[in-house]
Amino acid sequence: MRAVIFANGGFSHPDPLLPGDFVIAADGGARYCLELGITPHLVVGDFDSLDPASLQALEQAGVELARYPERKDFTDLELALKHARQRGADEILILAALGGRWDQTLANLLLPASQALCCARITLVDGAQEIHLLRGGEQLELQGNPGDTVSLIPLKGDAVGVATGGLEYPLAGETLFFGSTRGVSNVLLAEPAWVSLQGGLLLCVLVHKM
């Protein structure tokens, strides 16, 4: 099952949902759902970012609300991700996760690295940008067009055994060192393009050419 989560950051990806998607709004992300005429299945958070009229509209529509206290240990987006996994989602698309606050943006980018979410394929989308996390032993197919930018950024430590196909600057079982920019701004040449990783964590950013 695929879950689509609307977070409360900058929103620039109003793609239509797929039939069968389970839609979750993380607090203020529900505003984007209402603006698009989408009724979420679930809204999660302390509701400090929702105005009373929006909250009333959701309640009248029969939307399930999972309320949490304002003083809590997790962000609304992390709670939404946990609910998605509890509902059986193995694929999760996150929209509006990036924005003006660097602390929130960095935390959201790192959420897919949580061990609690290791069994789900998570993608963050912001306009023309897709952000994926690759774990050791996994391979990611890149869906794009020639000229798209592909950046590979190690997380937590070195990314070992990185191999690529269909990219301008190929890698063949090499190490991308943590803190190095060697993997930034590669170029997709043709499909099928792919990245595989033997060990570590690798953030894969695909920027579609506009």
Number of C-alpha atoms within 10 A of each C-alpha: 13 21 26 24 28 27 26 22 18 15 18 12 13 13 8 8 12 10 7 9 18 20 22 28 28 28 27 24 28 29 22 18 18 14 8 11 9 14 18 24 16 22 28 24 26 20 21 11 15 16 11 11 9 14 20 12 13 22 12 9 12 13 15 14 20 16 12 14 10 12 7 10 9 11 16 24 26 21 16 27 27 14 18 25 19 10 12 13 20 17 17 23 18 24 26 23 24 22 15 9 9 10 9 16 15 13 15 19 17 14 16 24 19 9 8 12 17 13 11 17 16 24 20 22 22 21 16 13 16 19 19 20 25 26 20 16 12 13 16 16 13 21 15 19 16 16 17 21 21 25 18 23 22 24 20 12 14 18 25 20 18 23 17 20 20 17 22 17 13 15 17 11 14 15 20 23 16 17 12 11 13 15 18 14 17 18 20 26 18 17 15 14 18 16 22 23 23 19 18 21 23 28 20 22 22 24 22 18 12 6
